[in-house]
Amino acid sequence: MPLRADLWSFGIDSSARDRSSLAAFAEACARIAEKPCLDGDFEACMTLAYEYLNGSERPQDNGRGAAMFEKACQGWYASGCSSAARLYQNGHGMAKEEARAAKLYEQGCDLGESWSCYEFANALNEGRGVLADQARATQYFIKACETPANGAEAAACAGAGERVLEGIGAQKDAIRAKQLYEQACVFADLHGCDMVVYLQDRSTGQGAKRGLACGPASPYLGPHEPLVFRARLYSEGKKVPKDAAKAMLLLEDGCTIGEGSGCLSLGSILAEGRAVPKDAARAAAFHKKARAAFERRCKCDEVFACHNLGVMYSKGLGGPKKAREGAILVKKTCESEANTGSGYGAFHFSDCPESSGPK
């Protein structure tokens, strides 16, 4: 039998199935299956790696799957590099090896995969598995932006735009930042689109006028408030170094230009004393500004604003409690298409019942 001959070629008697544990037999079968990959058939490496991960054709083994992806990476399969890197980075069902993951992302980037460039940029930004280097991180964000493959371009362009705008690992350059945000917008990154508008407003002095009247219908209405979004990046350390003070300043700037979520976030931070001393008076003032901003934007039928306004009415934040009006707004927005639909305007409110949505 071919199987018996194959087992003998590895020095294992097929009768081992009867004399010892099935583990020895399974190991022999695995070595037979891996032989084409080890002999240089890198497509076979990729196929085998997925089989190990899925547990479809053989017992699930993430460690072996990572090894097969890594072998494919050595054969110029960029997706093998990034797939192995993700497994080593996350350590699901295997030892976590962040340095190995960073090296594999760098290799995948060298092979022209944008996702690998993007992840290596994040590793350099965070000092994850590699020495933190903000200048190199910015270079790799830009490289990922300029390498159109594998779907990381949008986030990479937006990340590069933020870093160039703020002078993180690069010279401050608002014009170049706007170009990078424009590229992010081309790749359907909503924050990139919003930042293009924001930078245009800032350069023309029109920012203070925006939002006072309802403009034309836009897919970017809703939670994509540019300064609040940027504040979240700094608060969480995503694409940029973590900086709580910078996040607070951006929230204040956002609140000043009418981004209701910025005012609401500041009010909550001050009310709860998160990273700053509690200040009930300032918290109430910011909540009042948030409520006014959401009332103005809700009149323009912005679902996100109407939902937040409903929550504020229900809790009596920023003004008198209006339980009935609040409940109506929350119910209406939870059932809206924007809450459960797909596309640029899709998002989900965390306080909606799971069953809510269009019938």
C-alpha positions in Angstrom: 0.0 0.0 0.0 1.3 3.5 -0.8 0.6 4.7 2.7 2.6 1.8 4.2 5.5 2.6 1.9 5.3 6.3 2.8 5.3 5.5 6.5 8.3 3.2 6.1 10.2 5.9 4.2 9.9 8.0 7.4 11.1 5.0 9.6 7.7 4.3 11.1 6.0 0.9 11.0 2.3 1.3 10.1 1.6 -1.3 12.8 2.3 1.4 15.3 -1.4 2.2 15.1 -2.0 -0.9 17.0 1.1 -0.9 19.3 1.2 2.7 20.5 -0.7 5.9 20.7 -2.5 7.3 17.7 -0.3 10.4 18.2 2.7 8.8 16.5 0.6 7.7 13.5 -0.9 11.2 13.3 2.5 12.8 13.3 3.7 10.5 10.5 0.6 11.4 8.4 1.3 15.1 9.1 5.0 14.7 7.9 3.8 13.0 4.7 1.3 15.8 4.0 3.9 18.5 4.6 6.6 16.9 2.4 5.5 18.7 -0.9 5.6 22.0 1.0 9.0 21.3 2.5 10.2 20.3 -1.0 9.3 23.8 -2.4 5.6 23.6 -3.5 4.6 26.8 -1.8 1.0 26.7 -3.0 0.8 23.4 -1.2 2.1 25.2 1.9 -0.7 27.7 1.8 -3.4 25.0 1.2 -2.0 22.9 4.1 -1.8 26.0 6.4 -5.5 26.7 5.9 -6.4 23.0 6.5 -4.5 23.1 9.8 -6.3 26.3 10.8 -9.8 25.2 9.8 -9.4 21.6 11.0 -11.1 20.5 7.7 -8.8 17.9 6.3 -6.7 17.2 9.4 -6.7 18.0 13.2 -6.6 21.7 13.9 -3.1 22.9 14.8 -2.4 26.6 14.7 1.3 26.1 15.4 1.7 23.9 12.3 -0.5 26.2 10.3 1.8 29.2 11.2 4.9 27.1 10.2 3.3 26.3 6.8 2.4 30.0 6.2 6.0 30.9 7.2 7.3 28.4 4.7 5.1 30.0 2.0 6.5 33.4 3.0 10.0 32.1 2.2 8.7 31.2 -1.2 7.6 34.8 -2.0 4.0 34.4 -0.9 3.3 37.8 0.8 0.0 36.6 2.2 1.8 33.7 3.8 4.0 36.3 5.6 1.1 38.3 7.0 -1.0 35.2 7.8 1.9 33.7 9.8 2.5 37.1 11.5 -1.1 37.4 12.7 -0.9 34.0 14.3 2.4 34.7 16.1 1.1 38.2 17.1 -2.1 36.9 18.6 -0.9 33.6 20.0 -4.2 31.8 19.6 -3.6 28.2 20.4 0.2 28.7 20.2 3.0 30.7 21.8 2.8 34.5 21.2 6.0 35.7 19.4 5.7 39.4 18.7 9.3 39.9 17.4 8.8 37.1 14.9 5.5 38.6 13.9 7.0 42.0 13.3 9.8 40.4 11.1 7.2 38.6 9.0 5.2 41.7 8.5 8.3 43.5 7.3 9.0 40.6 4.9 5.4 40.7 3.6 5.7 44.5 3.1 9.0 44.0 1.1 7.0 41.6 -1.1 4.5 44.4 -1.9 1.5 43.6 0.4 -0.1 46.7 1.9 -1.6 44.9 4.9 1.9 43.8 6.0 3.2 47.3 5.6 0.3 48.7 7.6 0.8 46.1 10.4 4.6 46.7 10.5 3.9 50.4 10.8 1.6 49.8 13.8 4.3 47.6 15.3 6.9 50.4 14.9 4.5 52.9 16.3 3.7 50.8 19.4 7.1 49.2 19.9 5.5 45.8 19.5 8.1 43.2 18.8 10.4 45.8 17.4 12.1 49.0 18.7 9.6 51.9 18.5 10.6 54.2 15.7 8.1 57.0 14.8 10.0 58.1 11.7 10.0 54.5 10.3 6.4 54.1 11.4 5.4 57.1 9.3 7.4 55.8 6.3 5.6 52.4 6.5 2.2 54.0 6.9 2.9 55.9 3.7 4.2 52.8 1.9 1.1 50.9 2.9 -1.0 53.8 1.5 0.9 53.6 -1.8 0.7 49.8 -2.1 -2.9 49.1 -3.4 -3.4 45.5 -2.4 -5.1 43.5 0.4 -7.4 46.2 1.7 -5.2 48.1 4.2 -4.7 51.2 2.0 -7.7 53.2 3.5 -6.6 52.9 7.1 -3.0 53.4 6.2 -3.6 56.6 4.2 -5.7 58.0 7.0 -3.0 57.0 9.6 -0.3 58.6 7.4 -2.3 61.7 7.0 -2.7 62.1 10.8 1.0 61.6 11.4 2.1 64.1 8.7 -0.6 66.6 9.9 0.8 66.4 13.5 4.5 66.0 12.6 4.8 62.6 14.1 7.9 61.0 12.6 7.8 63.5 9.8 7.8 67.2 9.2 4.4 68.9 9.7 2.8 69.4 6.3 -0.9 70.2 6.1 -0.9 70.1 2.3 0.7 66.7 2.1 -1.6 65.5 4.9 -4.6 66.6 3.0 -3.4 64.6 -0.1 -3.0 61.5 2.1 -6.5 62.0 3.5 -7.9 62.5 0.0 -6.3 59.1 -1.0 -7.9 57.6 2.1 -11.3 59.0 1.0 -10.8 57.5 -2.5 -10.5 54.1 -0.7 -13.8 54.8 1.1 -12.3 55.8 4.5 -15.0 58.1 6.1 -12.6 59.7 8.5 -10.3 60.6 5.5 -13.2 62.2 3.7 -14.2 64.2 6.8 -10.6 65.3 7.3 -10.4 66.6 3.7 -13.5 68.8 4.4 -12.1 69.8 7.8 -8.7 70.9 6.4 -10.4 72.7 3.5 -12.6 74.5 6.0 -9.6 75.4 8.2 -7.7 76.8 5.2 -10.6 79.0 4.1 -11.9 80.0 7.5 -15.3 78.3 6.8 -15.2 75.8 9.7 -17.1 78.0 12.1 -20.0 78.4 9.7 -20.4 74.7 9.0 -23.3 73.0 10.7 -25.4 76.1 11.2 -27.8 75.0 8.4 -28.6 71.7 6.8 -26.4 71.0 3.8 -27.0 68.5 1.0 -27.5 64.9 1.9 -24.2 63.2 2.6 -23.1 59.6 3.5 -20.7 61.2 6.0 -23.3 62.6 8.4 -23.3 60.7 11.7 -20.6 59.5 14.0 -17.7 60.4 11.7 -16.8 63.7 13.4 -13.2 64.3 12.4 -11.8 65.8 15.6 -13.6 63.4 17.9 -12.4 60.5 15.8 -8.8 61.9 16.0 -9.2 62.2 19.7 -10.1 58.5 19.9 -6.9 57.6 18.0 -4.8 59.3 20.6 -6.8 58.0 23.5 -6.4 54.4 22.3 -2.9 54.8 20.7 -4.1 53.7 17.3 -1.8 54.7 14.4 -0.3 57.4 16.6 1.4 57.3 20.0 -1.0 57.2 22.9 -1.5 60.8 24.3 -4.4 61.5 26.7 -3.6 65.2 26.9 -3.7 65.5 23.1 -7.0 63.6 23.0 -8.6 66.0 25.5 -7.4 69.0 23.4 -8.9 67.5 20.3 -12.2 66.9 22.1 -12.3 70.5 23.2 -11.6 71.7 19.6 -14.3 69.4 18.3 -16.8 70.7 20.8 -15.9 74.3 19.9 -16.7 73.7 16.2 -20.0 71.9 17.0 -19.1 68.3 17.2 -21.6 67.2 19.8 -19.8 64.0 20.6 -16.7 66.0 21.6 -18.8 68.0 24.1 -20.6 64.9 25.4 -17.3 63.0 25.9 -15.8 65.9 27.8 -18.9 66.2 30.0 -18.7 62.4 30.8 -14.9 62.6 31.5 -15.3 65.5 33.9 -18.4 64.1 35.5 -16.7 60.7 36.2 -13.2 62.1 36.9 -11.6 59.9 34.3 -7.9 60.9 34.2 -8.8 64.4 35.4 -10.3 65.7 38.6 -14.1 65.6 38.8 -15.7 69.0 37.9 -19.5 68.9 38.0 -19.9 72.5 36.8 -17.7 72.1 33.7 -19.3 68.7 33.0 -22.8 70.3 33.1 -21.6 73.1 30.7 -20.2 70.6 28.2 -23.3 68.5 28.4 -25.4 71.6 27.7 -23.3 72.3 24.6 -23.6 68.7 23.4 -27.4 68.8 23.8 -27.6 72.1 21.8 -25.4 70.6 19.0 -27.4 67.4 18.8 -30.7 69.4 18.8 -29.4 71.5 15.8 -28.2 68.4 13.9 -31.2 66.3 14.7 -33.3 69.0 12.9 -31.3 68.0 9.8 -32.4 64.4 10.3 -28.9 63.1 11.3 -29.7 59.8 12.9 -26.6 59.7 15.1 -27.4 63.1 16.5 -31.1 62.3 17.1 -30.1 59.1 18.9 -27.7 60.9 21.3 -30.2 63.6 21.8 -32.8 61.0 22.8 -30.4 59.5 25.3 -29.6 62.9 26.8 -33.3 63.8 27.0 -34.0 60.4 28.8 -31.2 61.0 31.3 -31.8 64.7 31.8 -28.2 65.6 30.6 -27.6 69.1 29.6 -31.1 70.3 30.4 -34.5 69.3 31.7 -35.4 65.6 31.6 -37.8 64.8 28.7 -38.4 61.1 29.2 -41.2 60.7 26.6 -39.5 62.7 23.8 -36.2 60.8 24.6 -37.9 57.4 24.4 -39.5 58.3 21.0 -36.2 59.4 19.6 -34.2 56.4 20.8 -36.9 54.0 19.5 -37.0 55.7 16.1 -33.3 55.7 15.7 -32.8 52.2 16.9 -35.3 51.0 14.2 -33.7 53.2 11.5 -32.0 51.7 8.4 -28.9 53.7 9.3 -28.6 51.7 12.5 -28.7 48.2 11.0 -28.1 48.7 7.3 -24.9 48.4 5.3 -22.7 50.9 3.5 -21.0 54.1 4.5 -23.7 55.1 6.9 -24.1 51.9 8.8 -23.4 51.8 12.5 -25.0 50.2 15.6 -26.0 52.0 18.8 -24.8 50.1 21.8 -27.9 50.8 23.8 -30.4 49.5 21.3 -32.1 46.2 21.8 -30.6 43.5 19.6 -34.0 42.8 18.0 -34.4 46.4 16.8 -34.1 47.3 13.2 -36.3 47.7 10.1 -39.0 45.2 9.8 
